[in-house]
Amino acid sequence: MTVSAPRLALAADLAAIEELTRAAYSPYTALLGAPPLPVTEDYRPRIDREEIWLLDDGPEGAAGGLSGLIVLETHPDHVMVFSVAVAPSSQGLGLGVRLLGFAEEQAAKAGLSEVRLYTNARMERNIALYRSLGFVETGRRPNPVRPGWTVVDMIKRLRV
């Protein structure tokens, strides 16, 4: 499978973004008993702010032809990864790792030396993946939106 470079999302991509996000996070919805925050997010303002990057050319059956996406918030001193989602039919191909590498590239282009993210403490596979990519845990805190859930904050320092 050949996947193009990430591109900025357009308003016309909204339905595909929502579909891909639901599909990618569905195992976690079952694990947590409710959808993770990216599933319930209103992506219209994020499209307008140019925070969503898409990987096209997904295999047959990929959500809206998308194989993956990453949502990046640029802050004065870091880039925050709000969501990384890969279509179920494209999982296991390294696209999530590729998208996280893209986040690092975007941070470096902006002259920022940190990429941050947060995840649910019960998403242990994701935490292990982030650690393997050089992210370190900086703390745990109650989820401000979902009582009873614990957020794991992580950071990767970059050389810029």
C-alpha positions as CSV (number, residue, x, y, z in Angstrom):
1,M,0.0,0.0,0.0
2,T,1.3,3.5,-0.9
3,V,0.1,6.2,1.4
4,S,0.6,9.9,0.4
5,A,2.2,12.5,2.7
6,P,-0.1,13.9,5.3
7,R,-2.3,16.7,4.1
8,L,-4.5,19.3,5.9
9,A,-8.1,18.3,6.3
10,L,-10.8,20.2,4.4
11,A,-14.4,20.9,5.4
12,A,-15.4,18.2,2.9
13,D,-13.4,15.6,5.0
14,L,-15.5,16.0,8.1
15,A,-17.7,12.9,7.7
16,A,-14.6,10.7,6.9
17,I,-12.8,12.1,9.9
18,E,-15.7,11.3,12.2
19,E,-16.1,7.8,10.7
20,L,-12.4,7.0,10.9
21,T,-12.2,8.2,14.5
22,R,-15.2,6.1,15.6
23,A,-13.8,3.0,13.9
24,A,-10.2,3.5,15.2
25,Y,-11.3,4.1,18.8
26,S,-14.1,1.4,18.9
27,P,-12.0,-1.1,20.8
28,Y,-11.4,1.5,23.5
29,T,-15.1,2.5,23.6
30,A,-15.7,-1.2,24.5
31,L,-12.8,-1.2,27.0
32,L,-13.8,2.0,28.7
33,G,-17.5,1.7,28.6
34,A,-17.9,5.0,26.8
35,P,-16.3,6.7,23.8
36,P,-12.9,8.3,24.3
37,L,-12.9,12.1,23.9
38,P,-11.7,12.1,20.3
39,V,-14.8,10.2,19.3
40,T,-17.1,12.9,20.7
41,E,-15.0,15.9,19.5
42,D,-16.5,18.5,17.2
43,Y,-13.9,18.6,14.4
44,R,-15.3,21.5,12.5
45,P,-13.3,24.1,14.5
46,R,-10.2,22.0,14.3
47,I,-10.5,21.8,10.5
48,D,-10.8,25.6,10.4
49,R,-7.7,26.0,12.6
50,E,-5.8,23.6,10.4
51,E,-5.1,21.2,13.2
52,I,-6.0,17.9,11.4
53,W,-3.7,16.1,9.0
54,L,-4.9,13.1,7.0
55,L,-3.3,10.2,5.3
56,D,-5.1,9.3,2.1
57,D,-5.0,6.2,-0.1
58,G,-6.3,3.8,2.5
59,P,-7.0,0.2,1.4
60,E,-10.5,-0.8,0.3
61,G,-12.9,-0.3,3.2
62,A,-10.9,2.4,4.9
63,A,-13.0,5.1,6.3
64,G,-13.7,7.6,3.5
65,G,-10.5,6.5,1.7
66,L,-8.5,7.7,4.7
67,S,-5.9,5.4,6.3
68,G,-5.1,7.7,9.2
69,L,-5.2,11.1,10.8
70,I,-3.5,13.1,13.5
71,V,-4.8,16.2,15.3
72,L,-2.1,18.6,16.4
73,E,-2.5,21.7,18.5
74,T,0.4,24.2,18.3
75,H,1.2,26.0,21.6
76,P,3.9,28.5,22.3
77,D,6.3,25.9,23.7
78,H,5.1,22.6,22.3
79,V,2.9,20.6,19.9
80,M,0.1,18.7,21.6
81,V,-1.2,15.5,19.9
82,F,-4.9,15.4,20.6
83,S,-5.6,12.3,18.6
84,V,-3.9,9.7,16.4
85,A,-6.3,7.4,14.6
86,V,-5.6,4.7,12.0
87,A,-8.3,2.9,10.1
88,P,-8.8,-0.7,11.3
89,S,-7.9,-2.0,7.8
90,S,-4.6,0.0,7.9
91,Q,-3.5,-0.9,11.5
92,G,-0.3,-2.8,12.0
93,L,1.4,-1.0,9.0
94,G,3.3,1.6,11.0
95,L,1.0,4.5,10.1
96,G,0.5,5.6,13.7
97,V,4.3,5.7,14.2
98,R,4.6,7.6,11.0
99,L,2.0,10.1,12.1
100,L,3.7,10.6,15.4
101,G,7.0,11.2,13.5
102,F,5.1,13.8,11.5
103,A,4.1,15.5,14.7
104,E,7.8,15.8,15.6
105,E,8.5,17.2,12.2
106,Q,5.8,19.9,12.6
107,A,7.2,20.8,16.0
108,A,10.7,21.1,14.7
109,K,9.5,23.3,11.7
110,A,7.8,25.6,14.3
111,G,11.1,25.7,16.3
112,L,9.5,23.9,19.2
113,S,11.4,21.3,21.3
114,E,8.5,19.2,22.7
115,V,5.7,17.0,21.6
116,R,3.2,16.2,24.2
117,L,0.2,13.9,24.4
118,Y,-2.1,12.3,26.9
119,T,-4.0,9.1,26.9
120,N,-6.3,7.0,29.2
121,A,-4.4,5.0,31.8
122,R,-6.3,1.9,30.6
123,M,-4.9,2.2,27.1
124,E,-1.8,0.3,28.1
125,R,-0.8,-0.8,24.6
126,N,-0.7,2.9,23.5
127,I,1.3,3.9,26.5
128,A,3.9,1.2,25.7
129,L,4.1,2.3,22.1
130,Y,4.6,5.9,23.1
131,R,7.4,4.9,25.5
132,S,9.1,2.9,22.8
133,L,9.1,6.1,20.6
134,G,10.8,8.1,23.3
135,F,7.9,9.6,25.2
136,V,8.1,9.7,29.0
137,E,5.3,9.9,31.4
138,T,5.1,13.2,33.3
139,G,2.2,12.4,35.5
140,R,-1.3,11.1,36.0
141,R,-4.4,13.0,36.8
142,P,-8.2,12.6,36.9
143,N,-9.9,13.2,33.6
144,P,-11.7,16.6,33.9
145,V,-14.5,15.5,31.6
146,R,-15.0,11.8,32.4
147,P,-15.2,11.1,36.2
148,G,-13.4,7.9,37.2
149,W,-11.0,8.0,34.2
150,T,-7.3,8.7,34.7
151,V,-5.2,10.7,32.1
152,V,-1.6,9.8,31.6
153,D,0.4,12.9,30.4
154,M,3.5,12.2,28.2
155,I,6.2,14.3,26.6
156,K,9.0,13.8,24.1
157,R,11.8,16.3,24.0
158,L,13.3,17.0,20.6
159,R,16.6,18.3,19.4
160,V,15.9,21.5,17.3
